[in-house]
Amino acid sequence: MNLKHYKQDFVLLLEAGFIAVNQADEDSALKLFRAAEQLNSENVLPQIGFGYLHLHKLELKQACTAFERVLDKEPTNEMARAFLGICMSMQPNTIGKGEKILEQTLKSKDPLIKRLSDTAIDFVDRFVKKSPGPAGEARRK
């Protein structure tokens, strides 16, 4: 099969993959990201999609690995860096490093990356770093 004929479908497959993740359709998301990867193996966006899927499933270590691979290939990829910061800030052992990454991506020129980072920092401050409420205290005793 000649894949060159389908090169123009790369972005469509990626977008459909992200939509599938948001609809919790893991099987479709995987197939769509793999198809996009076959069409353009040099592009890191399918790898970001795989990381995004792991993030949605709260498989944070796998998500970090995916985003780190993207950053190894493209060190200036702000989307991968912001997602890595989110994943790290939700893990007890890497929360500080994740916050530092999010503070860096907050300085992005891309308004969507800035908003993502700002929202993630707010979430970490309000929910992740917050000490447990009365129900959490009662369970510890």
N, C-alpha and C positions, 0 to 999 in steps of 0.2 A: 504494500500500500504506500502511496506517495503522500507523505505528511505535509509536504510543501503546499499542497492544495488547501489545507486546513489552517495554515499559519494565522490567517486573519481571525480565527475563532479563539485565539489564545486569551484575550481579555474577557471575552464572553464566558469561557470556561472558568476563569478565575472568579469573576463576579458571581457566577452561579454557585461556585464552591463556597464562597463566603456566605451567600444566602442560605445554602444548605446547612452550614454550621449554625447560623443564627436560628434555623428552624429545627435544630437538633437532629438532623438527618446525616449521621456520621457516614453511612455507607455511600450516599450520593456525594458528599463532600470529598471523601477520599478518592472516589472515581474521577471526579471533576478535576481535582488538583493533580492527580496522576496524569490525566489526559493533557492538562496544560503543561506539565513538566515534560511530557513526551514531545510536545510541539516546540518548546523552547527550554532546553535543559540548562542554558546559561543564565536565564532569568531567575532571580531569587524569590519572586512573588509566590510561586507554588510552595516553597519552603516556609515562607511566612504563613501561608494558609495552613500548612500542617501544624505549625506552632500554635496558630490561632485555635485550631481544633483542640489541641491538647489543653490550651488555656481554658476553653469553654468547658472541658471535662474536668477541670481542676487538677489535671496531671501536670503540676507545675514544674517538676524537674525535667520531664520530657519537653515541655514547652520551652524552658530555658535552653536546653540543648539545641533545639531547632533554631531559636533566635540567635544563639551564639554562633552556630554554623553560618547563618546569614551574615553576621557581623564579621566573621573571619574572611568571608568572600568580599563583602562590601562594608568596610568599617564605618562609613558615613551614613548608613541606612537608618534614618531617624525612626521609621516605623518599627523596625526590628528592635531598635534600642528602647523605644518607649514600651513596647510589649515585654521586653526583657525586664525592664524596671518594674512593671506591674507584677510580673510573675515572682520576681525576687522579693518584692515588698510584701508579698502575701505569705512568705515562708519565715518562720521564726529565726532561723539561722542566718538569713540574708536580708532581713528587713532594712537595715541601715544602708547596705550597698544598693538595694533597690530604690530607696528614697533618693540616694545621691544621683543615680541614673535618671530618675524622674526630674530632679532639679535641673539636670543638664538639658534634658529634652524640653523642659519648660522654656528654654531660651531659643527654641527652633523658630525659623522664619515661617514655617508652615503653620497656619492658624489651627488646622485640625490636630496636628501633633501637640501644639501648645494646649489646646482644650482637653485632649486626651490625658496629657500629663497632669494638668491642673485638677481634673476630675479624679484621677488616680491618687494624687497626693491627698486630696480632700477625703477620699474614701479611706485611705490608710490612717489618716489622723482621726477620723470619726469612728471607725469600726475595727480596724486591725490593731491599733495601738491602745485602744480603749481597754481599761481593766474590766474584768467581768462584773456584771451587776449582781444584785442580791441572790438571784438563782444560781449564778456561778459560784458565789461564796458558799452557799448552802451545800452544794455538791462536794466541795473540797473538804468539808468538816466531817 
